[in-house]
Structure formats: structure tokens, C-alpha cells
Amino acid sequence: MRSCGGGRVVTDETLTLCRAVLGGGLKAVLDLPDGPVVHDLEAFASALLERHIERRLRAIRVLHDG
């Protein structure tokens, strides 16, 4: 696990999937079965997007809460 500057702790597995997505392997990551690492990546990506656009996304919260 890594923690960068007091932010969110991200597992090495989640970072590996993130690198795969950013390196052109989105299809391979989308084909992975549901699991804790995939859910962690979804939450991580959602948080990054929300921080970038400086707005909470209601639709994503509904998906995570439902």
C-alpha cells in the first residue's frame, strides 16, 4: 500500500490496474471480474474525477450506495 502526502491510501494492485488503464489496457481492465481491487479502482477514479472537476457526482454516489 502507498500513501502520498496524507491523501487516500491505494493498494499496489489498484495502482497496477490504474497503470494498465492509462497505458492503453482499458478493455483488459473492463473484462476483469468484480472484486475488491476493481471496486477500489472505481472509487479511486471517481474521487480523482470529482476532485478534478471540483464537484461531487450524484450518479456515482447512487451507483456506490445502491
Stockholm file with secondary structure:
# STOCKHOLM 1.0

chainA/1-66         MRSCGGGRVVTDETLTLCRAVLGGGLKAVLDLPDGPVVHDLEAFASALLERHIERRLRAIRVLHDG
#=GR chainA/1-66 SS CEECTTSCEECHHHHHHHHHHHTTCHHHHHTSCCCHHHHHHHHHHHHHHHHHHTSCCHHHHHHHHC
#=GC SS_cons        CEECTTSCEECHHHHHHHHHHHTTCHHHHHTSCCCHHHHHHHHHHHHHHHHHHTSCCHHHHHHHHC
//
